[in-house]
Amino acid sequence: MQPEVIKAIDLRYEGKTTESNELLQKVVEEFPKDPYVNYQCAWSFDLLGKETEAIPYYEKAIDLGLSGKDLEGALLGLGSSYRTIGEYAKSKSVFQKGLDVFPNNRALKVFYSMTLYNLKEHDTAMEILLTSLIETTADEDILHYKRAIQFYSDKLDKTWR
């Protein structure tokens, strides 16, 4: 890993997100085919609320063969960035790809459910959120009703009379 990338990540953790982004933009110019550098640059734009600028770097990082935890992060960042700029169909596609590769990543599932909400797929969005909740919570009150929540998670519009 380039020393400049380490410095940029340190700047990020120090809250110096603008300086980190500026440094990463220089590094990505020097190493345009490095998937990790592109991912870090995308992330730095994301932290600044510049999702539109982040998207091409996320896409390039993924296309260049980013892998492992970094790929998980890039797919989440790309899908989320698309969602925040109103590109819901693209967001859904990215999250579906992410969940195909990383089916146990709960953060991907939660962000995917937000996109589904935006696409008016409320039933599926709620089912994903409720399932994620009951599978991860330590709250005793929720756990007490785990079976009922699980049962109703995909039947929210059904009534019994």
C-alpha positions in Angstrom: 0.0 0.0 0.0 1.3 3.4 -0.9 2.4 5.6 2.1 0.1 8.4 0.8 -2.9 6.1 1.1 -2.0 5.3 4.7 -1.6 9.0 5.4 -5.0 9.8 3.8 -6.7 7.1 5.9 -5.1 8.6 9.0 -6.3 12.0 8.0 -9.8 10.5 7.6 -9.7 9.1 11.2 -8.5 12.5 12.5 -11.7 14.0 10.9 -9.7 15.8 8.2 -11.9 14.5 5.4 -11.2 17.3 3.0 -7.4 16.9 3.3 -7.8 13.1 3.0 -9.9 13.5 -0.2 -7.4 15.9 -1.8 -4.5 13.6 -1.1 -6.4 10.5 -2.4 -7.3 12.4 -5.6 -3.6 12.9 -6.2 -2.8 9.3 -5.4 -5.5 8.0 -7.8 -4.0 10.1 -10.6 -0.7 8.4 -10.0 -2.2 4.9 -9.6 -5.4 4.9 -11.7 -5.5 1.2 -12.1 -5.2 0.4 -8.4 -8.6 -0.9 -7.2 -7.9 -0.1 -3.5 -6.8 3.5 -4.3 -10.0 4.0 -6.3 -12.1 2.6 -3.5 -10.4 4.8 -0.9 -10.9 7.8 -3.2 -14.6 6.9 -3.6 -15.0 6.6 0.2 -13.4 10.0 0.7 -15.9 11.6 -1.6 -18.7 9.8 0.1 -17.7 11.1 3.5 -17.9 14.7 2.1 -21.4 14.1 0.9 -20.3 14.1 -2.7 -21.9 10.8 -3.8 -22.0 11.8 -7.5 -18.2 12.2 -7.5 -17.8 9.0 -5.5 -19.7 6.7 -8.0 -17.1 6.5 -10.8 -14.4 5.6 -8.3 -16.5 2.9 -6.7 -17.4 1.5 -10.2 -13.7 1.6 -11.3 -12.5 -0.1 -8.1 -15.1 -2.9 -8.5 -14.3 -3.2 -12.2 -10.5 -3.4 -11.5 -11.1 -6.5 -9.2 -11.5 -5.2 -5.7 -12.1 -8.1 -3.4 -12.9 -9.2 0.1 -14.0 -6.7 2.8 -13.1 -3.9 0.5 -15.4 -5.2 -2.2 -18.2 -5.4 0.4 -17.6 -1.8 1.4 -17.5 -0.6 -2.2 -20.7 -2.4 -3.1 -22.4 -0.9 -0.1 -21.0 2.6 -0.9 -22.0 2.4 -4.5 -25.5 1.1 -3.9 -26.0 3.7 -1.2 -24.6 6.5 -3.4 -27.0 5.6 -6.2 -29.9 5.6 -3.7 -29.0 9.0 -2.3 -29.0 10.6 -5.8 -32.3 8.9 -6.7 -30.9 6.2 -9.0 -33.0 3.6 -7.3 -32.9 0.9 -10.0 -29.1 1.1 -10.2 -29.0 1.0 -6.4 -31.2 -2.1 -6.3 -29.0 -3.9 -8.9 -25.8 -3.1 -7.0 -27.3 -4.3 -3.7 -28.6 -7.5 -5.3 -25.1 -8.2 -6.7 -23.6 -7.5 -3.3 -26.0 -9.9 -1.6 -25.3 -12.5 -4.2 -21.6 -12.3 -3.3 -22.0 -11.5 0.4 -25.4 -13.0 1.5 -24.6 -12.6 5.2 -23.7 -8.9 5.2 -26.5 -7.4 7.3 -25.5 -3.8 6.4 -26.0 -4.6 2.7 -29.5 -6.0 3.6 -30.5 -2.9 5.5 -29.3 -0.5 2.9 -31.0 -2.7 0.2 -34.3 -2.4 2.2 -34.0 1.4 2.1 -33.7 1.2 -1.7 -36.7 -1.1 -1.9 -38.7 1.4 0.2 -37.8 4.1 -2.3 -39.0 1.8 -5.1 -42.3 1.4 -3.3 -41.5 -2.3 -2.6 -42.5 -1.8 1.0 -43.5 -5.4 1.8 -40.0 -6.8 0.9 -38.3 -3.9 2.6 -40.1 -4.5 5.8 -39.6 -8.2 5.7 -35.8 -7.7 5.3 -35.7 -5.2 8.1 -37.8 -7.3 10.5 -35.8 -10.4 9.7 -32.5 -8.5 10.3 -33.9 -7.2 13.6 -34.9 -10.5 15.0 -31.7 -12.2 13.9 -29.4 -9.6 15.4 -31.1 -8.1 18.5 -30.3 -8.8 22.1 -33.3 -7.0 23.3 -35.3 -9.4 25.5 -38.7 -7.7 24.7 -38.2 -8.2 21.0 -36.8 -11.7 21.5 -39.9 -12.6 23.5 -42.0 -12.0 20.3 -39.4 -13.4 17.9 -41.6 -16.1 16.5 -44.6 -13.7 16.0 -42.4 -11.1 14.3 -40.8 -13.7 12.1 -44.3 -15.1 11.2 -45.7 -11.7 10.3 -42.6 -10.3 8.5 -43.9 -11.4 5.1 -47.6 -11.1 5.9 -48.0 -7.4 6.8 -51.0 -6.8 4.6 -52.8 -10.0 5.5 -55.7 -9.9 8.0 -57.4 -12.7 9.7 -61.1 -12.5 10.5 
